[in-house]
Amino acid sequence: MLQDKKQLSESAIQTAAFTWFHNAYPEYRGLLFSVPNGGRRSKREAARLKYEGLTPGVPDMLFMWNGRVHGFEFKTEQGVWSDEQRNIAAVWYKQRIHITTIRSVEFFQERLEFIMSTKEYIMFVDELRR
């Protein structure tokens, strides 16, 4: 069983969320994936990734469903969005692409299952300003 959600790192929450989806919905593998924007890299590797399109502030994971893109940004209970994440969210919001802040695996499961059960486009209102 997982530790208390307040003790989990962003990486642990994201890993557990992806593992749950991968096991619960094997027929939809490939529709949920990570965007590896973080991590430590050499200056050379960082420059190469930047030229390949690495964009600071892009959400941690993307989910494609019914022709829509849904972004998920994983945060601890105390975690807040960076200025880069707020800027990306503002640009995406204008395109009707929503980014949801995920602080627990349980909330991720609820949100994903809601998205999958909804046929119409829904713009969530949550923590854009956080």
Secondary structure, DSSP 8 states (H G I E B T S, - for coil): ----GGG--HHHHHHHHHHHHHHH-GGGTTSEEE----S---HHHHHHHHHHT--TT--SEEEEETTEEEEEEE--SS----HHHHHHHHHHHHTT-EEEEE-SHHHHHHHHHHHHH--S-----S-TT-
